[in-house]
Amino acid sequence: MGMHKHRWSLASNMETPYFGKHGFHSPQKIHLKENTINLNKLDEIAQSGPAVIDLTAMGYTKLLGTGKITKALTITVPACSKIAQKKISALGGRVNTEAEEAVEAESEP
């Protein structure tokens, strides 16, 4: 007639955890692993290299806006924060993201 009436001490102490909360495990496919780079690290790379940088080929997935940049760059990256894009555009540089490239490809006949 149910374990809440008699033999409750047996149910609560020795049986499997039937009652109560047991946690939640989110699926691993919804957790994205992003490899990010900040503007200050990008500026160090740009000092010794060209003004056109392909971060996708270097393995980075997102450009973040922490730090300062000293020269105009043309950067290709899958995703970019708004702050990083503003800082690069203020110096006359350009950020090419995958979303912009997809829109340009659709608009061309």
N, C-alpha and C positions, 0 to 999 in steps of 0.2 A: 504494500500500500504506500510505497514511497519511502525515501530515506529521511524525510524531515520529521517523522513521528517517533519511531523507536529505532534503536541502534544508530542514533545520530553521532555518537562519539566514534563509532567505527567508521562512519562515512567521512567524518571530518579529519580523522587522524590517519587512517590506514589505507583508504581507497585512493584512487587517482583523483586529481583535482577537478572535480566535476562542477563545483560552484565557484563563482567569482570571476575576476578579470584575469586574462592570461596573456595579454599583450597583442600587438599588431605588428605584422611584418609587411612593409611596403615592397612592392615588386621592384627588383633591381633594374628593370628596363626603363623605369621612369627617372632614374638618377643619372643625370648627364655628367660626364667627367670632362670638364673644360680645362684646357691648358691656356692660361691667361698670361698676358705681358702688360706691364705698365709703360707709360710714356718715358719715364726716366731711364728704364732699361733699353727701350727702343732708341733713345737719344744716344746712348753709349754705342749701340750697334751702328747707328747712322754716322757717327764720327769717323769710323774706320772703313765705312762702306759706301755704296752708291746712294743716290737720292730716291731710288725706286726700290722698295722692299716688299717681298712677297712673304708675308707671315704664314700663309697657308702651307707653303713649301717647307717652312722651318718647323712646322708642327704646332703652331699656335692656333687657337680657335676663337679668342676674343681679345680685343685691345681695350685696356682700361685707362682712365684719365689721371692717374696719380703721377705727379711730377711735372717737369717742364720740358719743353722741346725747343731746340735752338735754331733749326733750319726747316725749310719747307720740304716735305716728303710726299711721295706718292706711295700709298700703302695698300696692299691687297690682303684682306682678312675676312673670314666668314662672318664675324660679328664685331661691333664696335659700340662703346658707350657714347652717349650724347656729349659728355664733357670732353672726351678724347677727340671726337670729331670737331667740336668747336675750337679746341686748342690748335689742331692741325690746320683747319680752314683759316684761322686768324693769321697764320704765317704764310698763307698762300699755297698750302699743300692740299692733298686730296686723299680721301679714304674710299677705296672701292670695296664694297661688301658684296656677298653673294646675292642678297636681296636686290640691290641696285643692278647687278649684272643680269639677273633674271628678268627684271622689268625692261631693261634696255634690249635684251634679246627678243622679248615678245613684241616690242614696239617696232622693231626693224622688219621691213617686208621681205 
